[in-house]
Structures are given as C-alpha cells and as structure tokens.
Amino acid sequence: MRVTEKTHTLEVPQIGKPGDPRLFSLSEAAALLPLIQKITRAAHSEWLPLRDAVRNTLSCDPRLGDRELAYAAIVQTWSDKVERLGPVVAGLWHVDFFTGDGFLCWKYPEIRLAYYHAASDSANVRQDIAAIVDTEAPDWAWPNQ
C-alpha cells in the first residue's frame, strides 16, 4: 500500500500598519474574511457586556469613566487588528476591502462578503456584489488581475 502526502500552502495574511490599506481582489478579500470574522466575534463578545454596563450606568456613577475607557479600548484594539491586515474599518464592526475603485463591504454578523460600494459613495450605499460583477465586470472580481 502506498501513502501519498498532501501538501497544503499556508497563506499568512500580510501584516501592515493600521491605517495603511491595501488593494484586494474579491478572492483575496473572501480568503481573509474568516480571520476578520474571528477577530470581530471575539471583540464583539468582549464588548457587548461593557456596552450594556455603560448603558445602565448613571452619568453620576464614578465607575462610568472606567467602563467607557474599557469599551473604547476594545473597539480600538479590534480596529487596529483589522486594519493591520489591510482592510479599512468603516464603522463599528463594519469592514471595507479597497478594490481600487470602491470597497467590498462586510458588517458583523453577516456570514459572507456580499456587498460593494463605489469609492465616491457613502458606506451606507451598499450594492449586491453579484449585480456589480454581472453589470460592470470589474477587474477585482477576477483572480490574479
């Protein structure tokens, strides 16, 4: 009996400086999305109880300042981690992957990368990626472009 070994190529995401976005194709963004989701899920689960604590703390409560600082630290740490991988943080739990002419968009807890907005549009003007690919056939939609 002969045993063959499968070799797998491990792709390590490029780490850069926060705020230094890179260009993504659709396939590159889709490949990075599971890591972005994992980072976001962890931060969100840490942040959620603090959000509730801040909401339920009276403005005169001396604990409010510390809670707000911890809340902000979680969000800032999440943002820095995401941006070091190349995407742009467009809002709380909202990540954009720059394509050169616009952004592939993802918001927690969406399960897949499904939206796009042009660089000239607001991040709130999201269009279905499939419709954009069908009508405009952008370079970023094809691997190795």
C-alpha positions as CSV (number, residue, x, y, z in Angstrom):
1,M,0.0,0.0,0.0
2,R,1.3,3.4,-0.9
3,V,0.6,6.5,1.1
4,T,0.8,9.9,-0.5
5,E,1.1,13.0,1.5
6,K,-0.9,16.1,0.6
7,T,0.9,19.4,1.0
8,H,-1.0,22.5,1.8
9,T,0.1,26.0,1.1
10,L,-0.4,28.1,4.2
11,E,-1.2,31.7,3.3
12,V,-0.3,34.1,6.0
13,P,-2.2,37.4,5.8
14,Q,0.1,40.4,5.2
15,I,0.5,42.5,8.3
16,G,1.0,46.2,8.0
17,K,0.4,49.4,9.9
18,P,-3.1,50.4,11.0
19,G,-4.5,52.9,8.5
20,D,-2.3,51.6,5.6
21,P,-4.9,49.9,3.4
22,R,-4.0,47.6,0.5
23,L,-5.8,46.6,-2.7
24,F,-7.9,43.5,-2.6
25,S,-9.4,41.3,-5.3
26,L,-12.7,39.6,-4.5
27,S,-10.9,36.3,-3.9
28,E,-8.3,37.8,-1.6
29,A,-11.0,39.6,0.5
30,A,-13.1,36.4,0.7
31,A,-10.0,34.4,1.8
32,L,-9.2,37.0,4.6
33,L,-12.9,37.3,5.7
34,P,-12.8,34.2,8.1
35,L,-10.0,35.8,10.1
36,I,-11.7,39.1,10.2
37,Q,-14.9,37.4,11.4
38,K,-13.0,35.6,14.1
39,I,-11.3,38.8,15.3
40,T,-14.6,40.6,15.2
41,R,-16.6,37.9,17.0
42,A,-14.0,37.8,19.8
43,A,-14.1,41.6,20.2
44,H,-17.8,41.8,20.0
45,S,-18.3,39.2,22.7
46,E,-15.9,41.1,25.0
47,W,-17.5,44.4,24.1
48,L,-21.2,43.5,24.5
49,P,-21.3,43.2,28.3
50,L,-19.4,46.5,28.6
51,R,-21.9,48.2,26.2
52,D,-24.7,47.1,28.4
53,A,-22.8,48.2,31.6
54,V,-22.2,51.7,30.1
55,R,-25.9,52.0,29.0
56,N,-27.0,51.0,32.5
57,T,-24.6,53.3,34.4
58,L,-25.8,56.7,35.6
59,S,-23.8,59.7,34.5
60,C,-23.0,60.5,38.1
61,D,-21.7,57.0,38.8
62,P,-17.9,57.1,39.4
63,R,-17.5,53.7,37.5
64,L,-18.7,55.2,34.3
65,G,-15.4,56.7,33.2
66,D,-13.5,53.4,33.6
67,R,-16.3,51.5,31.8
68,E,-16.2,53.9,28.9
69,L,-12.4,53.6,28.7
70,A,-12.6,49.8,28.6
71,Y,-15.3,50.0,26.0
72,A,-13.2,52.3,23.8
73,A,-10.1,50.1,24.3
74,I,-11.9,47.0,23.0
75,V,-13.1,48.9,19.9
76,Q,-9.7,50.5,19.2
77,T,-7.9,47.1,19.6
78,W,-10.3,45.5,17.2
79,S,-9.9,48.3,14.7
80,D,-6.1,48.1,14.9
81,K,-6.1,44.4,14.4
82,V,-8.3,44.6,11.4
83,E,-6.5,47.5,9.7
84,R,-3.1,45.8,10.1
85,L,-4.5,43.1,7.8
86,G,-5.2,45.7,5.1
87,P,-8.9,46.4,5.2
88,V,-10.4,49.7,6.2
89,V,-12.6,50.0,9.3
90,A,-15.7,51.9,8.1
91,G,-17.6,51.9,11.4
92,L,-18.3,49.8,14.4
93,W,-18.0,46.1,13.2
94,H,-18.0,47.3,9.6
95,V,-15.0,46.4,7.4
96,D,-14.3,47.6,3.8
97,F,-11.8,45.9,1.5
98,F,-10.4,48.5,-1.0
99,T,-10.5,47.4,-4.6
100,G,-9.0,50.4,-6.3
101,D,-12.4,51.8,-7.5
102,G,-14.5,51.0,-4.4
103,F,-14.9,48.8,-1.5
104,L,-16.1,45.2,-0.8
105,C,-18.2,45.6,2.4
106,W,-18.8,43.4,5.4
107,K,-20.7,44.1,8.6
108,Y,-20.8,41.9,11.6
109,P,-22.7,39.4,11.9
110,E,-23.1,38.9,8.1
111,I,-22.0,35.4,7.1
112,R,-20.3,36.3,3.8
113,L,-18.9,39.1,1.7
114,A,-21.9,40.2,-0.3
115,Y,-21.8,44.0,-0.8
116,Y,-19.9,46.7,-2.6
117,H,-19.9,50.5,-2.7
118,A,-18.0,52.8,-5.0
119,A,-15.3,55.0,-3.5
120,S,-17.5,58.0,-4.3
121,D,-20.5,56.6,-2.4
122,S,-21.2,56.5,1.3
123,A,-20.5,53.3,3.1
124,N,-24.3,53.1,3.6
125,V,-24.9,52.8,-0.1
126,R,-24.2,49.1,-0.5
127,Q,-24.9,47.2,-3.7
128,D,-25.0,43.4,-4.2
129,I,-21.6,42.2,-5.4
130,A,-23.1,39.7,-7.8
131,A,-25.0,42.5,-9.6
132,I,-21.9,44.7,-9.8
133,V,-19.9,41.7,-11.3
134,D,-22.7,41.0,-13.8
135,T,-23.2,44.5,-15.0
136,E,-19.6,46.0,-14.8
137,A,-17.2,43.0,-14.8
138,P,-14.7,44.8,-12.6
139,D,-11.0,43.7,-12.6
140,W,-11.2,43.0,-8.9
141,A,-13.8,40.3,-9.4
142,W,-11.3,38.0,-11.2
143,P,-8.3,36.3,-9.6
144,N,-4.8,37.5,-10.4
145,Q,-5.9,40.8,-12.0
